[in-house]
Amino acid sequence: MSIIGWIILGLIAGFISSKIVDHTGQGAIIDIVLGVVGAFVGGFLFNLFGAVGVTGFNVWSLVVATAGAIVVLVIKHAVTGRRSLA
């Protein structure tokens, strides 16, 4: 997948995950970084449990990246002590 594909996938996955966890967006740049990091984390976790990780620019990769970004956000909130999951 090209760098543009990673940026677009990261933006969409980061935005969705920040809306699910925080109910607000994090900002475009943070959403992109969150989504790309989430894609790596999600791919690692999905491979760990025997599923396929990010396979390209498709719906499955968006699901994997969003799940990974949610994990990253939950860990971030647990470390920083921010309680916005209610």
Stockholm file with secondary structure:
# STOCKHOLM 1.0

chainA/1-86         MSIIGWIILGLIAGFISSKIVDHTGQGAIIDIVLGVVGAFVGGFLFNLFGAVGVTGFNVWSLVVATAGAIVVLVIKHAVTGRRSLA
#=GR chainA/1-86 SS CCHHHHHHHHHHHHHHHHHHHHSSCCCHHHHHHHHHHHHHHHHHHHHHTTSCCCCSSSHHHHHHHHHHHHHHHHHHHHHHTCCCCC
#=GC SS_cons        CCHHHHHHHHHHHHHHHHHHHHSSCCCHHHHHHHHHHHHHHHHHHHHHTTSCCCCSSSHHHHHHHHHHHHHHHHHHHHHHTCCCCC
//
